[in-house]
Amino acid sequence: LLLLYQVSTTKLLPAFLLDILLVATASISALVAIDSVYYGELTITPYNFYYFNNVLHGSALYGSHPFYWYFVVGIPTVVGTMLPSLFYALQLL
């Protein structure tokens, strides 16, 4: 939020949005290229994930969890891999 305030008050918003667009385009292109080479056909993994879990209801095969499971187990598992980088960055402040 502070970053957005800083960008909007210094008139850097167009440059900031351009940077976001360039990084997002490069990341998505790399993701599609790597997955497509691996699978041998055009593959857009985030779309396949959405399609399997929401359209085909394939997530029902793995059971369901109470709403708080995501806060207790799900998010910490995913975010936990980023904690060393976070601690390193906080040391630099």
Backbone hydrogen bonds, N-H to C=O, Kabsch-Sander energy under -0.5 kcal/mol:
donor,donor_aa,acceptor,acceptor_aa,energy
5,Y,1,L,-2.1
6,Q,2,L,-2.6
7,V,3,L,-2.6
8,S,4,L,-2.4
9,T,5,Y,-2.1
10,T,6,Q,-1.3
11,K,8,S,-0.5
12,L,7,V,-1.9
13,L,7,V,-0.6
16,F,12,L,-2.7
17,L,13,L,-2.9
18,L,14,P,-2.1
19,D,15,A,-2.2
20,I,16,F,-2.2
21,L,17,L,-2.5
22,L,18,L,-2.5
23,V,19,D,-2.5
24,A,20,I,-2.7
25,T,21,L,-2.4
26,A,22,L,-2.3
27,S,23,V,-2.5
28,I,24,A,-2.7
29,S,25,T,-2.3
30,A,26,A,-2.3
31,L,27,S,-2.5
32,V,28,I,-2.6
33,A,29,S,-2.5
34,I,30,A,-2.8
35,D,31,L,-2.3
36,S,32,V,-2.4
37,V,33,A,-2.2
38,Y,34,I,-2.2
39,Y,35,D,-2.8
40,G,36,S,-1.6
41,E,36,S,-0.7
45,T,43,T,-0.6
48,N,44,I,-2.2
49,F,45,T,-2.6
50,Y,46,P,-2.4
51,Y,47,Y,-3.0
52,F,48,N,-2.6
53,N,49,F,-2.4
54,N,50,Y,-2.9
55,V,50,Y,-0.8
55,V,51,Y,-1.0
56,L,51,Y,-2.4
58,G,52,F,-3.0
60,A,57,H,-1.3
61,L,58,G,-1.7
62,Y,59,S,-1.4
63,G,60,A,-1.1
69,W,66,P,-1.8
70,Y,67,F,-0.8
71,F,68,Y,-0.5
72,V,68,Y,-2.0
73,V,69,W,-3.3
74,G,69,W,-1.8
75,I,70,Y,-3.5
77,T,73,V,-1.7
78,V,74,G,-1.7
79,V,75,I,-3.2
80,G,76,P,-2.0
81,T,77,T,-0.5
81,T,78,V,-0.7
82,M,79,V,-2.1
83,L,79,V,-0.5
83,L,80,G,-0.9
86,L,82,M,-2.1
87,F,83,L,-2.9
88,Y,84,P,-2.1
89,A,85,S,-2.4
90,L,86,L,-2.5
91,Q,87,F,-1.7
92,L,88,Y,-1.1
93,L,89,A,-0.6
93,L,90,L,-0.8
